[in-house]
Amino acid sequence: MWRNVMDKYRRRDVGLAAFLILTIFGFNSSFIQADPLPTASAQQLVEKTSERMLQTLREKREELEAHPEQIYDLVKEILVPHFDFQRISRLVLGKYWRQASVEQQQRFVDEFQTLLVRTYSTALLKYSDEKINYLPLRGPKEAEKIPVRMEIEQARGGSPISMEVDLYEKEKSWKVYNIRIGGVSLVTNHRTNFANEIRHGGLDQLIDKLKEKNQKTGG
């Protein structure tokens, strides 16, 4: 699934990509603006929160090495409230979301969220001082949606990795609904893989597989 996207990079880059996804989105309510939101505030938000997360990782490095499971609580505190997992799930399932019952929708959101958080939380522990270079914003100065673009210089050398975070305005704050790494979309990649699973076994079978995988990783 999404992890396969990272095979185009060296295996060690999975940790870098995970680090980037998780450091960027601990959104702070102090950035709430009038409607529509200034697009510059999205990038300011990313920069400020990235540094906050980096500092937290540095301060807790020894503690996390001794008790790596604590990374889950850290991610849940900083990350989860600021992603719109329901919107992401709706985009990932596409027509199958509309065909699903309310109960199936909620089960999918719960298991998919757990999968993403646990996959990237574990990889976050591999962070090793990568540098983020932010690119100029494109589009109007005020908007309801904005991509924040950046390039990541790898600590061990190699070509920079491009990353784009898609945010939208919800209740006067920014929410993440998609991420692209090296031009590959989290939403599109999962939609392709999940659609194949659903065609062959149905939505309930897909949800059960996600649940089983989460249970194996302590979910």
C-alpha positions in Angstrom: 0.0 0.0 0.0 1.3 3.5 0.9 4.5 1.9 2.3 5.2 0.5 -1.2 5.4 4.1 -2.6 8.5 4.6 -0.6 10.3 1.7 -2.4 11.3 4.2 -5.1 13.6 5.6 -2.4 16.1 3.7 -0.4 14.6 1.8 2.6 16.2 4.3 5.0 14.2 7.1 3.4 10.9 5.6 4.8 11.8 7.0 8.2 12.5 10.4 6.7 9.2 10.5 4.9 7.4 9.4 8.0 9.2 12.0 10.0 8.2 14.7 7.6 4.5 13.7 7.7 4.4 13.6 11.4 6.4 16.7 12.2 4.5 19.1 10.0 1.0 18.9 11.4 0.7 19.7 15.1 -1.4 22.7 14.3 -1.6 25.5 16.9 -4.9 27.3 17.4 -3.1 30.6 17.6 -2.9 30.5 13.8 -6.7 30.7 13.4 -7.6 33.5 11.1 -10.7 35.2 9.6 -12.4 33.6 6.7 -10.9 33.1 4.1 -7.6 32.2 5.7 -4.4 33.8 4.4 -2.4 31.1 2.6 0.8 32.3 4.1 -0.4 31.2 7.5 -0.4 27.6 6.4 3.3 27.7 5.6 4.0 29.6 8.8 2.1 26.9 10.7 4.2 24.2 9.1 7.5 25.9 9.8 6.6 26.7 13.4 5.3 23.3 14.2 8.1 21.4 12.5 10.6 23.1 14.8 8.5 22.3 17.8 8.3 18.6 16.9 12.0 18.5 16.2 12.8 19.9 19.5 10.5 17.4 21.2 12.3 14.6 19.5 15.7 15.9 20.6 14.5 16.2 24.2 12.9 12.8 24.3 15.4 10.9 22.3 16.8 8.7 25.1 13.3 8.2 26.6 11.9 7.1 23.2 14.8 4.8 22.6 14.1 3.1 25.9 10.3 3.1 25.5 9.5 3.4 21.8 5.8 2.8 22.3 5.5 6.3 23.8 5.8 7.7 20.3 2.2 6.7 19.7 0.9 9.0 22.5 3.1 11.8 21.2 1.7 11.5 17.7 -1.8 11.3 18.9 -1.4 14.4 21.0 0.3 16.5 18.3 -0.9 15.0 15.0 -4.3 13.3 15.1 -6.5 16.3 16.0 -5.3 18.3 13.0 -5.8 15.8 10.2 -9.2 15.3 8.7 -9.2 11.5 8.7 -12.8 11.3 7.7 -12.2 13.5 4.6 -9.1 11.5 3.8 -11.1 8.2 4.1 -13.8 9.5 1.9 -11.4 10.5 -0.8 -9.5 7.2 -0.5 -12.7 5.0 -0.8 -14.3 7.1 -3.5 -17.6 5.5 -4.7 -17.3 2.8 -2.1 -17.6 5.4 0.7 -21.0 6.4 -0.8 -22.1 2.8 -1.0 -21.0 2.0 2.6 -23.2 2.1 5.7 -22.5 4.6 8.4 -21.2 1.8 10.6 -18.8 0.6 7.8 -17.6 4.2 7.2 -16.8 4.7 10.9 -15.0 1.3 11.2 -12.9 2.1 8.1 -12.0 5.6 9.4 -10.9 4.1 12.8 -8.8 1.3 11.3 -7.3 3.5 8.5 -6.3 6.2 11.0 -4.7 3.6 13.3 -2.8 2.1 10.4 -1.4 5.5 9.3 -0.5 6.6 12.8 1.2 3.4 13.8 3.1 3.0 10.5 4.6 6.5 10.5 5.0 6.7 14.3 7.3 3.8 14.3 9.3 5.2 11.4 9.5 8.6 13.1 11.9 7.1 15.6 14.5 6.9 12.8 14.6 10.7 12.4 18.2 11.9 11.9 18.4 15.7 11.5 17.0 16.1 8.0 16.7 19.7 6.8 13.5 21.1 5.3 13.6 23.8 2.6 10.2 25.5 2.0 9.3 26.6 -1.5 7.3 29.7 -2.4 3.6 29.4 -2.2 1.6 29.3 -5.4 -1.9 30.8 -5.9 -3.9 33.6 -4.3 -3.0 35.2 -1.0 -6.3 34.0 0.5 -7.9 30.7 -0.3 -9.8 27.8 1.2 -7.3 25.2 -0.1 -3.5 25.5 -0.4 -0.6 23.1 -1.0 2.5 23.7 1.0 5.6 22.6 -0.9 9.0 21.7 0.4 12.2 19.8 -0.4 14.0 17.7 2.2 17.8 17.4 2.3 18.7 14.0 3.5 21.1 13.8 6.4 23.1 11.1 4.7 23.3 12.7 1.3 21.4 11.9 -1.9 18.9 13.9 -4.0 16.4 16.0 -2.1 12.9 14.6 -1.7 10.0 16.7 -2.8 6.9 16.8 -0.6 3.6 18.6 -0.9 1.0 18.9 1.8 -2.6 19.7 0.8 -4.5 21.7 3.4 -8.0 23.1 3.5 -9.9 25.5 5.7 -12.3 23.9 8.2 -13.9 25.9 11.0 -11.3 28.7 10.6 -8.3 26.5 10.9 -6.1 24.4 8.5 -6.7 20.7 8.1 -4.6 18.2 6.1 -6.4 16.0 3.6 -3.6 14.7 1.4 0.2 14.4 1.1 2.4 13.8 -1.9 6.0 12.5 -1.6 8.1 12.4 -4.7 4.9 13.2 -6.7 3.0 10.2 -5.4 -0.2 10.9 -3.6 -1.2 9.2 -0.3 -4.9 9.4 -1.3 -4.5 8.2 -4.9 -2.1 5.3 -4.0 -4.4 4.0 -1.2 -7.5 4.5 -3.4 -6.0 2.2 -6.1 -4.9 -0.5 -3.7 -8.1 -0.4 -1.6 -10.3 -0.5 -4.7 -8.6 -3.7 -5.8 -9.2 -5.2 -2.4 -12.8 -4.2 -2.3 -13.5 -5.5 -5.8 -12.1 -8.9 -4.8 -13.4 -9.3 -1.3 -15.7 -6.4 -0.3 -15.3 -3.5 2.1 -15.8 -5.6 5.2 -13.0 -7.8 4.3 -10.7 -4.8 3.7 -11.6 -3.4 7.1 -11.0 -6.8 8.8 -7.5 -6.9 7.1 -6.7 -3.4 8.4 -7.9 -4.4 11.9 -5.8 -7.6 11.9 -2.7 -5.6 10.8 -3.3 -3.0 13.5 -3.7 -5.7 16.1 -0.3 -7.2 15.1 1.4 -3.9 15.7 -0.3 -3.4 19.0 -3.4 -1.4 17.7 
